[in-house]
């Protein structure tokens, strides 16, 4: 996950964590208060998703849901004034 925020250390922060761990995502949003979040944690390979359905589901479904839910709870602003 890449979090852009108005932090004193730079324009962005790369966070290497398990996005399926909801507490990690919540702590990250609390700590960094990001303006933009980019998820690089998807499992894109079809063969891998068939052979490793649990890992695929944890990353692509549960992890992405955790990011979306944290965006909603922490009211991350998108497109000026629309909150997702």
C-alpha positions as CSV (number, residue, x, y, z in Angstrom):
1,X,0.0,0.0,0.0
2,X,1.3,3.5,-0.9
3,X,-0.1,6.3,1.3
4,X,0.1,9.9,0.2
5,X,-0.3,12.3,3.1
6,X,0.8,15.7,4.4
7,X,3.6,14.2,6.5
8,X,6.8,16.0,7.4
9,X,8.9,13.2,6.0
10,X,8.0,13.4,2.3
11,X,5.2,13.1,-0.2
12,X,4.5,9.4,0.2
13,X,5.1,6.4,2.5
14,X,5.4,2.8,1.3
15,X,3.9,0.4,3.8
16,X,4.7,-3.3,3.4
17,X,2.0,-5.1,5.5
18,X,-0.7,-7.7,5.1
19,X,-3.7,-5.8,3.9
20,X,-6.0,-8.6,5.0
21,X,-5.1,-7.7,8.6
22,X,-7.7,-5.1,9.4
23,X,-6.0,-3.8,12.5
24,X,-2.8,-3.0,10.4
25,X,-4.9,-1.0,7.9
26,X,-6.8,0.9,10.6
27,X,-3.5,1.7,12.4
28,X,-2.0,2.9,9.1
29,X,-4.9,5.2,8.4
30,X,-4.8,6.6,12.0
31,X,-1.0,7.2,11.8
32,X,-0.7,8.6,8.3
33,X,-4.1,10.2,7.6
34,X,-3.5,9.6,3.9
35,X,-5.0,11.8,1.2
36,X,-4.6,9.1,-1.5
37,X,-4.1,5.3,-1.1
38,X,-2.8,3.0,-3.9
39,X,-3.1,-0.8,-3.4
40,X,-0.2,-2.7,-5.0
41,X,-1.0,-5.9,-3.2
42,X,-3.3,-7.7,-5.6
43,X,-2.7,-11.2,-6.8
44,X,-3.2,-10.9,-10.6
45,X,-2.0,-14.2,-12.0
46,X,-4.9,-16.5,-12.9
47,X,-3.0,-19.8,-12.4
48,X,-2.0,-18.6,-8.9
49,X,-5.5,-17.7,-8.0
50,X,-6.8,-21.1,-9.0
51,X,-4.0,-23.0,-7.1
52,X,-4.0,-20.7,-4.1
53,X,-7.6,-19.6,-3.7
54,X,-7.2,-18.7,0.0
55,X,-4.3,-16.4,-0.5
56,X,-6.0,-14.8,-3.5
57,X,-9.2,-14.2,-1.5
58,X,-7.3,-12.8,1.5
59,X,-5.4,-10.3,-0.7
60,X,-7.8,-9.3,-3.4
61,X,-11.2,-9.5,-1.6
62,X,-10.6,-9.2,2.2
63,X,-7.6,-6.8,1.9
64,X,-9.2,-4.6,-0.7
65,X,-12.4,-4.4,1.4
66,X,-10.3,-3.4,4.5
67,X,-8.8,-0.5,2.5
68,X,-12.2,0.6,1.2
69,X,-13.7,0.4,4.7
70,X,-10.9,2.4,6.2
71,X,-11.2,5.0,3.5
72,X,-14.9,5.3,4.4
73,X,-14.3,5.4,8.2
74,X,-11.5,7.9,8.0
75,X,-13.3,10.0,5.4
76,X,-10.6,10.1,2.8
77,X,-11.6,12.7,0.3
78,X,-11.8,11.8,-3.4
79,X,-12.3,14.2,-6.3
80,X,-12.4,17.4,-4.2
81,X,-15.4,16.8,-1.9
82,X,-16.8,13.4,-2.6
83,X,-16.2,10.8,0.1
84,X,-16.1,7.1,-0.7
